[in-house]
Amino acid sequence: QPGLIDRTALRVLKSMADTDADHYPERLGGLVVVNAPASLALVWRIVKTWLDEKTKAKVDIISSSDPKRATERLHGLAAPDQLPEQYAGTAPPLEAWPIWPAKSGLPSKPNGAR
């Protein structure tokens, strides 16, 4: 919800980013968010201005409208046999995913096979 982001929320987020940078440098190995909502992309555009280049390079926000990029990124991080079907892998699917794959944009089987 864009209405939930106001100046106070942004100040809190900036304070958290500053605290993390000061007290927990280089703790993040990497972060990939798949099927990100548009609101997260908006927040990320703001938050990343507070981060150093090295940290920004470790974060990848991928929207549900770009399943090819999501698949390529995930396959670059892990072998398909280590990823569940919900994430374009060949491992058994995760439990309790009633909306998968209809809303994900990613194929339900490797290489789009049905």
N, C-alpha and C positions, 0 to 999 in steps of 0.2 A: 504494500500500500504506500504510494508516494506521500500521502498525507501524514504518515507516521514518522517521516524524516523531517525534523525541524532543527533549528540551531542548537538546541540543547542536546539532541541526539548526536549531532555531528561533533559537538565538543566532547561528549563522552567517548565516541569512537576514536577521536584524535588522541584523547588522553590515554586510552587503552593502547593505541598503536605506539605512542611515545614510551609508555611504561614497558611494553614488550621489547621495543628496540633498545631501551636502556638496560634492562635487567635480564633479558633472554636473547642476546644476540645470536643470530644464526641457528636457532633451534628448529626452524622450519626446513625440512628436507625438500618438500614440495607439496603443492595443493592443486588438485584438479577437481573442479566442480562441473559435473555433467548435468545437462537438462536444467541449467540455471534459469530462473525467471528473469524477466526484464528488469525488475526492481533491484535484483542483486547486481546486475551489470551497472546500473545507475550508481548504486552505493559504492561499488568497486572503483568506478571512475573517480570518485571523490577520495576514497580512502587511499588509493595508490599514490596520490600526490604527496602523501605524508611519508611514504616509504622510500628507502634507498633502492637504487637500481638492482642490486643483487637480490634483494627480497622480492621485488616486483617480478623479476624474471622467473621466480619459483612458483608463481601463481598463474593458473590458466582457468578462466571462466568460460565455459562452452555452453551456448544456449541450445535448447531443444530443437531449434531450427537448423542446426548444423550437425546432423548425425555422422556424416562422413568424417568431419574433423574430430568428433568425439571418439569414433572408432580408431582412427589413426593414432590419436594421442594415447588412448588406453593401450593399444597394441604396442606402442613405443615404450610403455612403462612395464608391461607384463605380458608374458606369453598368453595367447588365447586360451590355452588349457588351464590357466590360472584365474581367468576371469569368468564370472557366472554368465549364463546366457543373457541376462538382462543388460549386460554391458558388452555385448557383441563377442562374448567368449564361448568356449565349448565346455566349460565346467558346468556342473549341475546348477539349475537356477536357485536364486535365493528364495527363501520362504516368504509368504505373505506379501506378494506383489500383485494385488488384484487388477491394477490398471495397466500392467505391463502386457504386451509391448505397445498397445494402441496409442498411448500418449507420449511415448518416449522418443519416437523418431528413429531409434536404432532398430536394425533388423532383429527379429526374434530368433533367427538361426544364423550361424556364420555365413557370410557372403550372401545374405538375403534369402537363403534357401528356406522353403516352407515345409 
